[in-house]
Amino acid sequence: MIERKAIVFLCVLLSACGSDNEKQSEYFEYEFIDSNVGFEFGTTNHDVTHELNNTIKSNLAKLPSPYEYREGVLFEWDNYSSSIQGFMKTKIKGLHPNKKFSAEFNVDVLTSASLNCVGVGGVPGFSEKVKAGFFNIEPKKIIYTKHINGVDVSHYEINIENSLVEGSTADLGHLGLDVECKDERPWELKSLSNDELYTFKSDENGEAWLYIEIKSGFAGFSSYYVLSAEAMITQL
């Protein structure tokens, strides 16, 4: 897990700053207390038009009790497709161009998902997962049309879920809590980080897109809040 630092952005070079010949390390921290801090939010893997789309949310919102003194990024939906996911993205600049980096992630999420409930398509909690990564193209929400039972249906997906796109995401873990399965469940903070090595490459301009997603793999209602995100990158 990344060591906590009371700063928003820290640049540390292994030797002197300002030279592309020196290996680069940088630390990024984002707190969604009352601002999007440069991130864009959205949802994907659902139909463009559906009667349950009014349940889909991806925005800054006040946290539930007893955390209502601050805000977080709310992701909420009735998962009629069994695969709806929320995403967050922001552009990172100032990296050494065309260089390979390793990355450590930590994401704090407020969740009430139980590992002891039963859901359609998967176990709630365990089927709700957080992933993170860096991409050298912008992750974008796109529309494609699929043919189902003789009817064309317009559907949202994310462009980086394509075999032609270089890069991938790191698994940070699931959002489940070992709590009783009941209608009123306590909200708890869960910190998630990657255990395995994750690498990416900056583009020719020294830029990359930091991307975080929450994937829901069961049919039913889900609600979570992202409170903060951290990334520590080190040039290889």
C-alpha positions, 0 to 999 in steps of 0.5 A: 500500500502507498505510504500516506502523504499530506500533499496533493502532488509530489514529484521526486526524481532519483537524482537531479530534476529537469533531465530526461536522463534521470529516472522519474518518480511521482506521487499523486493524491486526490481527495474528493472532499468537495471537488472533482479535482480535475476528474471526469466521471461517467458510467458505461456497459448499459443501454443508451435508452432504458427505463432504469437509466434514471437510477444511474448516478456518477457525481459528487454527493454528500456522504451518508451518515455518519460521514455527511460532513464531506462529499465523495464521488457517488456511483449508483445504479440498478444493474439491469445489464449485470455489467454496469460500471462507473469510471473516473479519469484525469490526464497526467502531464510532465512525464518523461516521454515514451518511458515505461513506469510501474504504478502502485494504486490506492483507492478509498471507497465507502461501501455497504455491500455485503458478502453474505447476500445472494444476487443474480449473476454473482455475489453482491460485494464480491462481484463489485470490484475496483480497478485502476490503470494508466493509458496513453490514449484517452478513455472515452465512453462510446456508443455501439449498436448490437442486434438482439432478437431482431431489434437494434439496441444502442449500448454504451461501452468504454473504448479502452476495452478493446484488444487493439488498445495498449494497456490494461487495468490492475485489480485492486480488490472487491467492495464486499464487507463481512456483514449481515445481509439486511436492508439497513447495513452500516457504511464502512471505509475500505482501502484497496490497492494492487498487490501485483506489479503494474506497468504502463508507458507514457506517450510521446508528449509525456502524458498518460490518463489515470483511469479508475473503474468500479465494475458491478457483476450482479443484477440489483441495486448498488451504491458506493462512494469513492473518497480518494485516490493515490498513485505512485509511479516509478520509471523503470 
